[in-house]
Amino acid sequence: MSQDKYVETSDEKSSITISLKDDKDAVTDVFQGVVTNIQVNANKDVRTLEIEALSRTFLMDIKKKSRTFQDKNSSYGEIFNIVNGEYTNINILDSITNGTKIDKLIVQYKETDWEFIKRLSSHFNVPVVSECQLKDIKYSIGNSGCYTTYEVDKYNYSIKKALQEYRLKSENGIDGLNDINLISYEVITYKVMYLYNLVDFKGKGLYIYSSEMELLDGMISNKYVLRNNKGIKVRRDYNNKVVGISLKGNVLDTKNDTVKINLGIDGNQDIGKARWFPYSTVYSSPDGTGWYCMPEVGDVIRLYFPDNEEKNAYAISSANLKSSNSEKRSDPAVKSIGSKYGKQVVMKPGAVEIIGNGNLLMRLTDDGGIEINSDKKIVLDAKEDIEITGGGKISIQGGNGVDLTQGGAKINIQDNVTMSGGKVKIE
């Protein structure tokens, strides 16, 4: 049938425009969007075409993305522009954020751009409004900028108060809210208005909170829900997908007990705009006691999110992915701490070794006591006594000689034994 061609020829790029013509033949577009579903129903000789469509902001609500915004000097408006920059023919009206800096870590994690923008707008307790009557992708943060005041009949309406919604909003970050703000008026009119338009109703300045348009007996009927400005406010939204995740990255820089990270989901992070994250150690306390062992620049590291607020993220343990010396980590019974400067502390089942560069070694063994080896000088210096006691014999050997000195008395052993002092007493 010829009517089937509407279904057969439609594709993901199919669009639709719905327009109204008044009694003066003036045409007004009330919807422009993308066709999402289309079907033809046949019942005997009657064919019915059904079309579902969404505003073009739907194009921003398809692909889930992950990235971070670390620069504390970035503004919300700049982030909106970065997101919008990935689309063509897009426009945003933002009269709410007014250059406000993010001042904290912002993370888009497995969210569509539309979900992400709505969440950022909720930081200001305002919704995102799709301007579906306009061509291309257009949306506003909060008020759409329409300052026309409409009037509707005040005699045909219903009124209700959303008490549960009031409790949820008042106890979750929307200040200055009372139950009166959650009073809604439902009106039906032939006038065409849009979300967030200002309406003069019963002497009150109310805003369109929701709208439904229906064709009845050839006439357009519009059902609007009206609220005051505070009643339209939304609760702050969170991305619960980040709770408990760890994002892999590389250390860009370290300072005190903080690190800068180039996260894998970001590609190349500008080090000057990277944020300092606290680095979690085995144990740490406010007075500085505990364990202090920072990773090196270039080390693989993870950024951990303990809850759904990105600002609480902190860096955790480095990960060894490509060891250049696998022998050092081949025996689980041997524990070691090492630096890139060749210094090591090795704890073996029968010994503890402290190793420096070259041939510097101190070994404490279970069966052999203490061993100190060095290819350089060893100095023992104490402000008080040094005691050397042995249950057996004590051996002191010097390849070039042995000197014992106390005050003006001296014993020099170098092939021969030479003693000197104020008095020399031999018994």
C-alpha positions as CSV (number, residue, x, y, z in Angstrom):
1,M,0.0,0.0,0.0
2,S,1.2,3.6,-0.7
3,Q,0.7,4.5,2.9
4,D,3.4,2.0,3.9
5,K,6.0,4.1,2.2
6,Y,6.0,6.5,5.2
7,V,7.4,3.6,7.3
8,E,9.6,2.2,4.6
9,T,11.4,5.4,3.7
10,S,11.9,6.8,7.2
11,D,15.3,6.6,8.8
12,E,17.2,7.8,11.9
13,K,17.5,11.3,10.3
14,S,13.8,11.7,9.7
15,S,12.4,14.9,11.2
16,I,9.0,16.3,11.8
17,T,7.5,19.8,12.2
18,I,4.0,20.4,13.8
19,S,2.4,23.7,13.0
20,L,-0.8,25.4,13.8
21,K,-2.8,27.7,11.6
22,D,-5.2,30.2,13.2
23,D,-8.3,31.8,11.7
24,K,-6.2,34.4,10.1
25,D,-4.0,31.8,8.3
26,A,-1.0,32.7,10.5
27,V,1.2,29.6,11.0
28,T,3.0,28.9,14.3
29,D,5.4,26.0,14.7
30,V,4.8,24.3,18.0
31,F,7.2,21.4,17.6
32,Q,10.2,20.5,15.6
33,G,12.0,17.3,16.3
34,V,13.3,13.9,15.4
35,V,11.1,10.9,14.5
36,T,11.8,8.1,16.9
37,N,9.0,5.6,16.0
38,I,6.6,5.5,13.1
39,Q,3.9,3.0,12.2
40,V,0.8,2.6,10.0
41,N,-2.2,0.7,11.4
42,A,-4.7,-0.7,8.8
43,N,-8.3,-1.6,9.8
44,K,-10.3,-2.5,6.8
45,D,-10.1,0.6,4.5
46,V,-8.9,2.9,7.3
47,R,-5.2,3.7,7.6
48,T,-3.9,5.4,10.7
49,L,-0.4,6.9,10.8
50,E,1.2,7.0,14.3
51,I,4.4,9.0,14.8
52,E,6.5,9.4,18.0
53,A,9.0,12.2,18.0
54,L,11.4,13.9,20.4
55,S,13.0,17.3,20.4
56,R,16.4,17.5,18.8
57,T,18.0,17.7,22.2
58,F,17.4,13.9,22.0
59,L,20.6,13.8,19.9
60,M,22.5,14.7,23.0
61,D,20.9,11.9,25.0
62,I,22.2,8.9,23.0
63,K,25.9,8.2,23.6
64,K,27.3,7.8,27.1
65,K,30.6,9.5,27.7
66,S,33.3,9.7,30.4
67,R,35.7,12.6,31.1
68,T,36.7,15.0,33.8
69,F,37.0,18.7,34.2
70,Q,39.8,19.4,36.6
71,D,40.5,23.1,36.2
72,K,39.0,24.9,39.2
73,N,39.0,28.2,37.2
74,S,36.7,26.8,34.5
75,S,33.1,28.1,34.6
76,Y,29.9,26.2,34.2
77,G,29.3,28.1,31.0
78,E,32.7,27.0,29.6
79,I,31.8,23.4,30.3
80,F,28.4,23.8,28.6
81,N,30.3,25.2,25.6
82,I,32.7,22.3,25.5
83,V,29.8,19.8,25.5
84,N,27.9,21.8,22.9
85,G,31.0,22.0,20.7
86,E,30.6,18.4,19.7
87,Y,27.3,19.2,17.9
88,T,26.3,21.3,14.9
89,N,23.5,23.8,14.9
90,I,23.2,24.1,18.6
91,N,22.4,27.0,20.8
92,I,22.1,27.5,24.6
93,L,20.5,30.3,26.6
94,D,22.1,30.5,30.1
95,S,21.0,33.4,32.3
96,I,21.6,31.4,35.5
97,T,25.2,30.4,36.0
98,N,26.6,34.0,35.4
99,G,30.3,32.9,35.1
100,T,30.2,30.8,38.3
101,K,33.5,28.8,38.6
102,I,33.2,25.1,39.2
103,D,35.9,25.3,41.9
104,K,35.9,21.6,42.4
105,L,36.3,18.4,40.3
106,I,33.5,17.8,37.8
107,V,33.2,14.3,36.4
108,Q,31.0,13.1,33.5
109,Y,31.0,9.3,34.0
110,K,28.9,7.0,31.8
111,E,26.4,9.8,31.2
112,T,25.0,11.2,28.0
113,D,25.6,14.9,27.4
114,W,22.0,15.6,28.2
115,E,22.1,13.8,31.5
116,F,25.4,15.6,32.3
117,I,24.0,19.1,31.5
118,K,20.9,18.4,33.5
119,R,23.0,17.4,36.5
120,L,25.2,20.5,36.3
121,S,22.1,22.7,36.1
122,S,20.7,21.1,39.2
123,H,23.7,22.6,41.1
124,F,21.7,25.8,40.7
125,N,18.4,24.0,41.4
126,V,17.0,24.8,38.0
127,P,15.8,22.5,35.2
128,V,17.0,22.3,31.6
129,V,14.3,23.3,29.2
130,S,14.3,22.0,25.6
131,E,13.1,24.7,23.2
132,C,11.3,22.1,21.1
133,Q,9.3,24.7,19.1
134,L,12.5,25.9,17.5
135,K,14.7,24.5,14.8
136,D,17.9,22.6,15.5
137,I,19.2,21.8,19.1
138,K,18.2,24.6,21.4
139,Y,17.8,24.5,25.2
140,S,17.9,26.9,28.1
141,I,19.3,26.6,31.6
142,G,16.2,27.6,33.7
143,N,14.2,30.5,32.3
144,S,14.1,30.5,28.5
145,G,14.3,34.2,28.3
146,C,10.7,34.8,27.3
147,Y,9.5,37.8,29.2
148,T,6.0,38.0,27.7
149,T,3.3,37.6,30.4
150,Y,0.2,35.6,29.3
151,E,-3.2,35.6,30.8
152,V,-5.6,32.7,31.1
153,D,-9.1,32.2,32.3
154,K,-9.2,32.0,36.1
155,Y,-12.6,30.3,36.4
156,N,-11.8,26.9,35.0
157,Y,-9.0,25.2,36.9
158,S,-8.0,22.6,39.5
159,I,-5.6,23.1,42.3
160,K,-3.4,20.7,44.3
161,K,-0.5,20.7,46.7
162,A,2.4,18.2,46.3
163,L,3.3,17.6,49.9
164,Q,5.6,14.6,49.3
165,E,7.5,16.6,46.7
166,Y,7.8,19.4,49.2
167,R,9.3,17.2,51.8
168,L,11.8,15.7,49.4
169,K,12.9,19.1,48.1
170,S,12.9,21.0,51.3
171,E,15.1,18.4,53.0
172,N,17.5,18.0,50.1
173,G,19.1,21.3,49.4
174,I,16.4,23.7,48.2
175,D,16.5,26.6,50.7
176,G,13.7,28.9,51.4
177,L,11.0,26.5,50.2
178,N,7.6,26.2,51.9
179,D,4.6,24.0,51.1
180,I,2.8,27.0,49.4
181,N,5.4,26.9,46.7
182,L,4.3,23.4,45.8
183,I,0.7,24.4,45.0
184,S,0.0,23.7,41.3
185,Y,-2.9,25.1,39.2
186,E,-4.0,23.0,36.2
187,V,-5.7,25.1,33.5
188,I,-7.0,24.2,30.0
189,T,-6.9,26.8,27.3
190,Y,-6.7,27.3,23.5
191,K,-3.7,29.6,24.0
192,V,-0.3,28.2,22.9
193,M,2.4,28.7,25.4
194,Y,5.7,27.0,26.3
195,L,7.5,25.7,29.3
196,Y,8.7,28.4,31.8
197,N,6.5,31.1,30.1
198,L,5.2,33.6,32.7
199,V,1.4,33.5,33.3
200,D,-0.7,36.0,35.2
201,F,-3.2,33.8,37.0
202,K,-5.5,34.9,39.8
203,G,-3.2,37.9,40.3
204,K,-0.1,35.8,40.7
205,G,2.9,35.5,38.5
206,L,3.2,31.8,37.8
207,Y,5.3,29.7,35.4
208,I,4.4,26.9,33.1
209,Y,5.7,23.7,34.9
210,S,4.3,21.2,32.3
211,S,2.2,21.2,29.2
212,E,0.1,18.8,27.1
213,M,-1.4,19.6,23.7
214,E,-4.3,17.6,22.3
215,L,-6.4,17.8,19.2
216,L,-10.1,17.6,20.1
217,D,-12.8,17.9,17.4
218,G,-10.5,19.8,15.2
219,M,-9.5,22.3,17.9
220,I,-6.2,22.4,19.9
221,S,-6.7,22.1,23.6
222,N,-3.7,22.8,25.9
223,K,-3.4,21.6,29.5
224,Y,-0.9,23.6,31.6
225,V,0.3,23.1,35.1
226,L,1.3,26.4,36.7
227,R,3.6,27.0,39.7
228,N,5.5,29.8,41.2
229,N,9.2,30.1,40.5
230,K,10.3,28.3,43.7
231,G,8.0,25.4,43.0
232,I,9.8,24.7,39.7
233,K,13.2,24.4,41.4
234,V,14.8,20.9,41.2
235,R,16.8,19.0,43.7
236,R,20.6,18.7,43.2
237,D,21.2,15.6,41.2
238,Y,24.2,13.1,41.6
239,N,25.7,10.5,39.4
240,N,25.6,7.4,41.6
241,K,27.6,5.5,39.0
242,V,30.8,6.9,40.3
243,V,30.4,5.5,43.8
244,G,33.2,3.1,44.5
245,I,34.9,3.3,41.1
246,S,38.6,3.9,40.5
247,L,39.8,5.7,37.4
248,K,43.3,4.8,36.1
249,G,45.8,7.4,35.3
250,N,49.5,8.5,35.5
251,V,51.1,10.8,38.0
252,L,51.9,14.2,36.5
253,D,53.4,15.8,39.6
254,T,53.7,15.4,43.3
255,K,53.7,17.9,46.2
256,N,53.7,17.1,49.9
257,D,51.0,14.4,50.2
258,T,49.1,15.4,47.0
259,V,49.4,14.4,43.3
260,K,48.3,15.6,39.9
261,I,46.9,12.9,37.6
262,N,46.5,12.5,33.9
263,L,43.4,10.2,33.8
264,G,43.1,7.7,31.0
265,I,39.6,8.9,30.1
266,D,40.9,12.4,29.5
267,G,43.8,11.7,27.1
268,N,46.4,14.5,27.6
269,Q,45.7,16.6,30.7
270,D,47.2,20.0,30.9
271,I,49.5,19.9,34.0
272,G,48.9,23.5,34.7
273,K,45.1,22.9,34.9
274,A,45.3,19.6,36.7
275,R,43.9,19.4,40.2
276,W,45.9,18.4,43.3
277,F,44.4,15.2,44.8
278,P,45.2,13.9,48.3
279,Y,47.2,10.7,48.1
280,S,46.1,7.9,50.4
281,T,48.8,6.1,52.4
282,V,48.7,3.1,54.7
283,Y,48.5,5.4,57.8
284,S,48.5,9.1,58.2
285,S,47.5,11.5,61.0
286,P,47.1,15.3,61.2
287,D,50.4,15.7,63.2
288,G,52.4,14.2,60.4
289,T,53.1,10.8,62.0
290,G,52.4,7.7,60.0
291,W,53.6,6.4,56.6
292,Y,54.9,8.8,54.0
293,C,55.7,7.2,50.6
294,M,54.7,9.1,47.5
295,P,54.6,7.7,44.0
296,E,57.0,8.9,41.3
297,V,56.0,11.0,38.2
298,G,54.8,8.7,35.5
299,D,53.7,6.0,37.9
300,V,50.3,4.4,37.2
301,I,47.8,5.4,39.9
302,R,44.1,5.3,40.6
303,L,41.6,8.0,41.5
304,Y,39.0,6.6,43.9
305,F,35.5,8.0,44.4
306,P,34.2,6.9,47.9
307,D,30.7,8.5,47.3
308,N,28.6,10.3,44.7
309,E,30.3,13.7,45.2
310,E,33.2,14.1,42.9
311,K,34.9,16.6,45.2
312,N,35.7,13.8,47.7
313,A,37.9,11.8,45.2
314,Y,41.4,10.9,46.3
315,A,44.3,9.0,44.8
316,I,45.2,5.5,45.9
317,S,47.9,2.9,45.4
318,S,50.2,2.8,42.4
319,A,50.0,-0.2,40.2
320,N,52.9,-2.2,38.7
321,L,51.8,-3.0,35.1
322,K,55.1,-3.3,33.3
323,S,57.9,-4.1,35.7
324,S,61.4,-3.7,34.3
325,N,62.7,-6.1,36.9
326,S,60.3,-9.0,37.6
327,E,62.8,-10.8,39.8
328,K,62.2,-8.3,42.6
329,R,58.6,-9.4,42.7
330,S,58.9,-13.1,42.0
331,D,58.8,-14.4,45.7
332,P,55.7,-13.4,47.8
333,A,57.7,-14.3,50.9
334,V,60.1,-11.4,50.3
335,K,58.8,-7.9,51.1
336,S,60.7,-4.9,49.9
337,I,60.6,-1.1,49.7
338,G,62.7,0.6,47.1
339,S,63.2,4.0,45.5
340,K,64.4,4.9,42.0
341,Y,67.7,6.0,43.5
342,G,68.7,2.4,44.3
343,K,67.8,2.5,48.0
344,Q,66.0,-0.6,49.3
345,V,64.8,-2.3,52.5
346,V,64.3,-6.0,51.9
347,M,62.6,-8.3,54.4
348,K,63.3,-11.9,53.8
349,P,62.2,-14.9,55.8
350,G,65.5,-15.1,57.7
351,A,66.9,-11.6,57.3
352,V,66.4,-7.8,56.9
353,E,68.6,-6.0,54.5
354,I,69.2,-2.3,54.1
355,I,70.8,-1.6,50.7
356,G,72.3,1.5,49.3
357,N,74.0,2.2,46.0
358,G,77.0,0.1,45.0
359,N,78.2,-2.2,47.8
360,L,76.5,-0.6,50.8
361,L,74.7,-3.2,52.8
362,M,73.5,-3.8,56.4
363,R,72.1,-7.2,57.0
364,L,70.4,-8.4,60.2
365,T,70.0,-12.2,60.1
366,D,68.3,-14.6,62.5
367,D,71.3,-16.9,62.8
368,G,74.3,-14.7,61.9
369,G,73.7,-11.5,63.8
370,I,74.5,-8.1,62.1
371,E,76.6,-7.7,59.0
372,I,77.7,-4.3,57.6
373,N,79.5,-4.1,54.2
374,S,80.7,-1.0,52.5
375,D,83.1,0.0,49.8
376,K,83.4,3.4,51.5
377,K,84.2,4.7,55.0
378,I,82.0,3.7,58.0
379,V,81.7,6.3,60.7
380,L,80.4,5.6,64.3
381,D,79.9,8.9,66.1
382,A,78.3,9.3,69.5
383,K,78.1,12.2,72.0
384,E,78.2,9.7,74.8
385,D,79.8,6.2,75.2
386,I,80.1,3.5,72.5
387,E,80.2,0.1,74.0
388,I,81.4,-3.0,72.2
389,T,80.9,-6.2,74.1
390,G,81.3,-9.8,72.9
391,G,80.7,-13.0,74.7
392,G,83.5,-14.6,72.7
393,K,86.3,-12.8,71.0
394,I,86.3,-9.4,69.3
395,S,88.2,-9.1,66.1
396,I,89.3,-5.7,64.6
397,Q,91.1,-5.9,61.3
398,G,92.5,-3.1,59.1
399,G,94.3,-3.8,55.9
400,N,96.4,-0.6,56.2
401,G,96.5,-0.3,59.9
402,V,94.6,0.1,63.2
403,D,94.7,3.2,65.3
404,L,93.4,3.6,68.9
405,T,93.4,7.1,70.2
406,Q,92.3,8.6,73.6
407,G,93.3,12.2,74.4
408,G,97.1,12.3,74.0
409,A,97.5,8.6,74.1
410,K,97.7,6.5,70.9
411,I,98.3,3.0,69.8
412,N,99.1,2.5,66.1
413,I,99.3,-1.0,64.6
414,Q,100.8,-1.1,61.2
415,D,103.0,-4.1,60.8
416,N,104.6,-3.0,64.1
417,V,102.9,-1.8,67.3
418,T,103.7,1.8,68.3
419,M,102.4,3.2,71.5
420,S,102.7,6.9,72.6
421,G,101.5,9.0,75.4
422,G,102.4,11.0,78.5
423,K,103.1,7.7,80.2
424,V,103.2,4.2,78.7
425,K,102.5,1.4,81.1
426,I,102.9,-2.2,80.0
427,E,102.0,-5.1,82.3
